Amino acid sequence: MQYHVDGELVPEDDATVSVLDRGFMYGDAAFETLRVYGGVPFEWDAHRDRLQYTAETLGFADAVPADLRERVDETLAANDIEEAYCKVSVSRGVQPGTLDPQPQVDPTVVVIVKPLPRGGRDGDPVWDGPATVQTVRTRQVPSEAVPADIKSHNYLNGILGRLELRRSAGDGDPADECVLRDTDGNIAEGATSNLFFVTENGLRTPSAELDLLAGVTRDIVIELARDEGFPVETGAYSLDALRNADEAFLTNSTWEIRPIGTVDGIDVGAGPMTKLLQRLYDERVETAHY
Amino acid sequence: MQYHVDGELVPEDDATVSVLDRGFMYGDAAFETLRVYGGVPFEWDAHRDRLQYTAETLGFADAVPADLRERVDETLAANDIEEAYCKVSVSRGVQPGTLDPQPQVDPTVVVIVKPLPRGGRDGDPVWDGPATVQTVRTRQVPSEAVPADIKSHNYLNGILGRLELRRSAGDGDPADECVLRDTDGNIAEGATSNLFFVTENGLRTPSAELDLLAGVTRDIVIELARDEGFPVETGAYSLDALRNADEAFLTNSTWEIRPIGTVDGIDVGAGPMTKLLQRLYDERVETAHY
């Protein structure tokens, strides 16, 4: 594979950053992950806007390069792939001194891609079955400490959640995703996904007012459901609400819409709402990209 | 300068990590910063133990190399410096897949040094005056989200605190350190330092039971004060307690004991207790290293 690092295409083995890069030293970087369908990044504007929002929140508003999309396209072309996972990172780069962020920023910009199956109507999901989901003790970082609505390289919170899954599985297979609750005990999100569930009253998902990252896929799913006239409620929900749901699923750019098979060992599973939304999502990808 | 990366001494410009290194992608790494006096790392065992503790907490207990001390010594020798700042990092390295931490770890180990003035009785502090300190809105990450007693490359919490200082300073000079409170409003620590203050009842510092990293220098200062028969109290304190103190100071390995000049513009300053502890600290360094 070839990656795009600091404005240049380089072979994977040469794709490096300085050990003094603040992305490495402090996780002081913004990122986005997205899907590429038929050679074109899906929902590019939404991802670019959020990357910009993260950069602004972290005080390096001018660091996102104007030609970022071209860098993504060049990376795809260099690797000759049209169906891909893509990760774009912008770090505060190397700065003099230690922790203090300096106004003068020479950012490090990295684009990574890897092949994925086709999406859309004739596509295959990247997962091999419904997700097993398990609640963990690790709580979501509250926004008063680090804003939950930015996507940064500080990802230990989610890693600690996943680590709990591995530790509790012993020699067995860990669950696919953890449920992180906020410090008040409301369900917030997975380590890399948003949570949805279905009750007799319609589709529900934790509110973006809570400490969570409201993903691009989450927004699309809400829009698809509302376009079909299904009631969508966002709010503060307990674990029991999720466990007792008729259907539940996870969303992120890579997984798209992944049914939740079990929560803490309790069967939940897909159903007509999940399946319809998956179909609508596939249609949207198909129409836009193939 | 030459740095030690992955077992090799390399010139600074070649000191890099892969863009796929989890240290860069997620801040998924442990670190320590320490002082080297007279060619010998100060309180090496305490720093090494904490590095090991962080690595264990993050699930890569076996990643800290047995020859870590030799790598530090080699780096000092290669740069021909005996008085130094030293940062040692161990990341989970490159792993297959995305976020899920895998049990099989090929860590990335980095040692960075840079020259500092001599320490001890005839030493000079690295700072040029008492610290101006300002309270920020950003709160400490609670341990239920990410344990506060590990030292990881997830450092945005402190960076956001420092960023508030810069933003509130406008075109002026930002304060030297921020005071982060925990989510309950107790004072916790600075972005890179522990807080101490002096009242008529003795020396006080926020309890290690709170969400903070109890530094190696903090431990030494508590020990020095107790050895002199001064009462030391640890507890949960308000901002007012700090602002109204007779004396106050910050500690970390690099600053050692740095007086606090002002808190939120209120004069606090050094006094006999701070000066005595500085002298005792210098003696300890002098005796051990020169």
Boltz contact constraints between the chains, C-beta under 6 A:
constraints:
  - contact:
      token1: [A, 15]
      token2: [B, 19]
      max_distance: 6.0
  - contact:
      token1: [A, 16]
      token2: [B, 16]
      max_distance: 6.0
  - contact:
      token1: [A, 16]
      token2: [B, 18]
      max_distance: 6.0
  - contact:
      token1: [A, 17]
      token2: [B, 19]
      max_distance: 6.0
  - contact:
      token1: [A, 17]
      token2: [B, 24]
      max_distance: 6.0
  - contact:
      token1: [A, 18]
      token2: [B, 16]
      max_distance: 6.0
  - contact:
      token1: [A, 19]
      token2: [B, 15]
      max_distance: 6.0
  - contact:
      token1: [A, 19]
      token2: [B, 17]
      max_distance: 6.0
  - contact:
      token1: [A, 19]
      token2: [B, 110]
      max_distance: 6.0
  - contact:
      token1: [A, 23]
      token2: [B, 24]
      max_distance: 6.0
  - contact:
      token1: [A, 24]
      token2: [B, 17]
      max_distance: 6.0
  - contact:
      token1: [A, 24]
      token2: [B, 23]
      max_distance: 6.0
  - contact:
      token1: [A, 24]
      token2: [B, 24]
      max_distance: 6.0
  - contact:
      token1: [A, 26]
      token2: [B, 155]
      max_distance: 6.0
  - contact:
      token1: [A, 27]
      token2: [B, 27]
      max_distance: 6.0
  - contact:
      token1: [A, 27]
      token2: [B, 153]
      max_distance: 6.0
  - contact:
      token1: [A, 27]
      token2: [B, 154]
      max_distance: 6.0
  - contact:
      token1: [A, 28]
      token2: [B, 159]
      max_distance: 6.0
  - contact:
      token1: [A, 59]
      token2: [B, 163]
      max_distance: 6.0
  - contact:
      token1: [A, 99]
      token2: [B, 192]
      max_distance: 6.0
  - contact:
      token1: [A, 100]
      token2: [B, 162]
      max_distance: 6.0
  - contact:
      token1: [A, 101]
      token2: [B, 159]
      max_distance: 6.0
  - contact:
      token1: [A, 101]
      token2: [B, 163]
      max_distance: 6.0
  - contact:
      token1: [A, 110]
      token2: [B, 19]
      max_distance: 6.0
  - contact:
      token1: [A, 139]
      token2: [B, 144]
      max_distance: 6.0
  - contact:
      token1: [A, 139]
      token2: [B, 145]
      max_distance: 6.0
  - contact:
      token1: [A, 141]
      token2: [B, 141]
      max_distance: 6.0
  - contact:
      token1: [A, 141]
      token2: [B, 145]
      max_distance: 6.0
  - contact:
      token1: [A, 144]
      token2: [B, 139]
      max_distance: 6.0
  - contact:
      token1: [A, 145]
      token2: [B, 139]
      max_distance: 6.0
  - contact:
      token1: [A, 145]
      token2: [B, 141]
      max_distance: 6.0
  - contact:
      token1: [A, 145]
      token2: [B, 157]
      max_distance: 6.0
  - contact:
      token1: [A, 146]
      token2: [B, 156]
      max_distance: 6.0
  - contact:
      token1: [A, 146]
      token2: [B, 157]
      max_distance: 6.0
  - contact:
      token1: [A, 152]
      token2: [B, 156]
      max_distance: 6.0
  - contact:
      token1: [A, 153]
      token2: [B, 27]
      max_distance: 6.0
  - contact:
      token1: [A, 154]
      token2: [B, 27]
      max_distance: 6.0
  - contact:
      token1: [A, 154]
      token2: [B, 154]
      max_distance: 6.0
  - contact:
      token1: [A, 154]
      token2: [B, 156]
      max_distance: 6.0
  - contact:
      token1: [A, 155]
      token2: [B, 26]
      max_distance: 6.0
  - contact:
      token1: [A, 156]
      token2: [B, 146]
      max_distance: 6.0
  - contact:
      token1: [A, 156]
      token2: [B, 152]
      max_distance: 6.0
  - contact:
      token1: [A, 156]
      token2: [B, 154]
      max_distance: 6.0
  - contact:
      token1: [A, 157]
      token2: [B, 145]
      max_distance: 6.0
  - contact:
      token1: [A, 157]
      token2: [B, 146]
      max_distance: 6.0
  - contact:
      token1: [A, 159]
      token2: [B, 28]
      max_distance: 6.0
  - contact:
      token1: [A, 159]
      token2: [B, 101]
      max_distance: 6.0
  - contact:
      token1: [A, 162]
      token2: [B, 100]
      max_distance: 6.0
  - contact:
      token1: [A, 163]
      token2: [B, 59]
      max_distance: 6.0
  - contact:
      token1: [A, 163]
      token2: [B, 101]
      max_distance: 6.0
  - contact:
      token1: [A, 192]
      token2: [B, 99]
      max_distance: 6.0
